[in-house]
Amino acid sequence: VLRSHTKPRSDVMVMALQYVVRFLRTSINLPRVGVALTRSTQRCCYEGRVSLSADVSSRSEEDLILPRYTPRVDESVETKRARLLYQSRKRGTLENGILLGKFADDYLCQFTPKQLDLYDTLINTPSNDWQLYYWIVGKEETPQEYDNEVLDLLKQHARNQA
């Protein structure tokens, strides 16, 4: 006899999000964190009192649990180039995927280890892919901590000047 699942839909969605976070954490070496939801949302979803989609739009950014990027220490230069090439192509937005993917194809093989570290920090530290895009195209001012030679080269590449 086949039975449909007995868990509430929101509980199934939380389990799916936890699976995705576990997969991402193991594939790109993220530190161990919970699902990026408020604690109250997790509790309410688990108890079946609220739909996941109903609470997501009303949460504030301060309530989110975002993973912090930790740079890899014992990684060879070739492995780092391959990882950065993959991460440049597979972004959260199509615009960044195209822009960073082409940039990585053209420049990663020429980068020094220091420049690779700067690029790694640049593409993995900001929590919002749109922030990175706006910095590259010059729509927003670049924060001092990311303003470096690699970002300048990336800005030139975006303007077809490199």
C-alpha positions in Angstrom: 0.0 0.0 0.0 1.4 3.4 -1.0 0.9 6.3 1.3 1.6 9.9 0.7 4.1 11.6 3.0 2.6 12.5 6.4 4.8 15.5 7.2 3.6 19.0 6.7 4.7 20.6 3.4 6.7 23.3 5.2 8.6 20.6 7.2 9.5 18.9 3.9 10.8 22.2 2.5 13.0 22.8 5.6 14.4 19.3 5.2 15.1 20.0 1.5 16.9 23.3 2.4 18.9 21.5 5.1 19.9 18.9 2.5 21.0 21.6 0.1 23.1 23.4 2.8 24.7 20.1 3.7 25.6 19.4 0.1 27.0 22.9 -0.4 28.9 22.8 2.8 30.7 19.6 1.8 31.2 20.5 -1.9 32.7 24.0 -1.4 34.1 23.6 2.2 31.7 25.9 4.0 31.8 25.9 7.8 29.0 24.0 9.7 26.0 26.3 9.9 22.2 25.9 10.0 19.8 26.7 7.3 19.7 30.4 6.4 16.3 31.0 8.1 15.4 32.7 11.3 15.2 30.4 14.3 11.5 31.3 14.7 10.9 30.3 11.1 12.6 27.0 11.6 10.6 26.3 14.7 7.3 27.3 13.2 7.9 25.3 10.1 8.9 22.2 12.1 5.7 22.5 14.1 3.7 23.0 11.0 2.3 26.4 12.2 3.4 28.5 9.3 4.3 28.1 5.6 7.9 28.6 4.7 7.1 31.0 1.9 4.8 33.1 4.1 7.6 34.0 6.6 10.5 34.4 4.2 9.4 37.8 2.9 8.9 39.3 6.3 12.2 38.4 7.9 14.9 40.9 8.4 18.5 40.6 7.2 19.8 40.7 10.8 17.9 37.5 11.6 19.7 35.5 8.9 22.4 33.0 9.6 24.8 33.3 6.8 27.9 31.2 6.5 31.2 32.9 6.6 33.8 32.0 4.0 37.0 30.5 5.3 39.9 30.5 2.8 41.4 27.1 2.1 44.9 26.8 3.5 46.5 23.7 2.0 45.4 24.0 -1.6 47.8 23.8 -4.5 47.8 26.6 -7.0 46.4 24.4 -9.8 43.6 23.1 -7.6 42.8 26.7 -6.6 42.7 27.8 -10.3 40.4 25.0 -11.2 38.1 25.7 -8.2 38.0 29.4 -8.9 37.3 28.8 -12.6 34.3 26.6 -11.6 33.0 29.0 -9.0 33.3 31.9 -11.5 31.1 30.1 -14.0 28.5 28.8 -11.6 27.3 31.9 -9.9 23.9 32.9 -8.4 23.1 35.2 -11.3 23.5 34.7 -15.0 25.2 38.1 -15.4 28.0 37.2 -13.0 28.3 33.8 -14.4 29.0 35.2 -17.8 31.2 38.1 -16.7 33.3 36.2 -14.1 33.4 33.0 -16.3 34.9 34.8 -19.2 37.3 36.8 -16.9 38.5 33.6 -15.3 39.0 31.9 -18.7 41.2 34.9 -19.8 43.2 35.7 -16.6 43.3 33.0 -14.0 46.2 31.1 -15.8 48.3 34.3 -15.6 47.6 35.2 -11.9 50.2 34.9 -9.2 49.3 33.1 -6.0 48.6 36.5 -4.3 46.3 37.6 -7.1 44.5 34.2 -6.8 43.9 34.8 -3.1 42.6 38.3 -3.8 40.2 36.9 -6.5 39.1 34.1 -4.2 38.3 36.6 -1.5 36.5 38.8 -4.0 34.1 36.2 -5.4 33.5 34.3 -2.2 33.2 36.9 0.6 30.3 39.2 -0.4 27.0 37.6 0.6 25.1 39.1 -2.3 26.0 38.4 -5.9 24.4 41.6 -7.0 26.7 43.7 -4.8 29.7 42.2 -6.7 28.0 42.9 -10.0 27.4 46.5 -9.2 31.0 47.0 -8.0 32.2 45.5 -11.3 30.1 47.7 -13.6 30.6 50.8 -11.4 27.0 51.3 -10.3 28.0 51.2 -6.6 31.2 52.4 -4.8 33.6 49.5 -4.0 34.4 49.0 -0.3 38.0 49.6 0.6 38.6 46.0 1.6 37.8 44.8 -2.0 39.3 47.6 -3.9 42.5 45.9 -5.3 44.3 45.2 -8.5 42.2 42.2 -9.4 38.9 44.1 -9.1 40.4 46.9 -11.2 41.3 44.4 -13.9 37.8 42.9 -13.7 36.3 46.3 -14.1 38.4 46.9 -17.2 37.4 43.5 -18.5 33.7 44.4 -18.0 34.2 47.6 -20.0 36.0 45.6 -22.8 39.2 47.7 -22.2 41.5 44.9 -21.1 
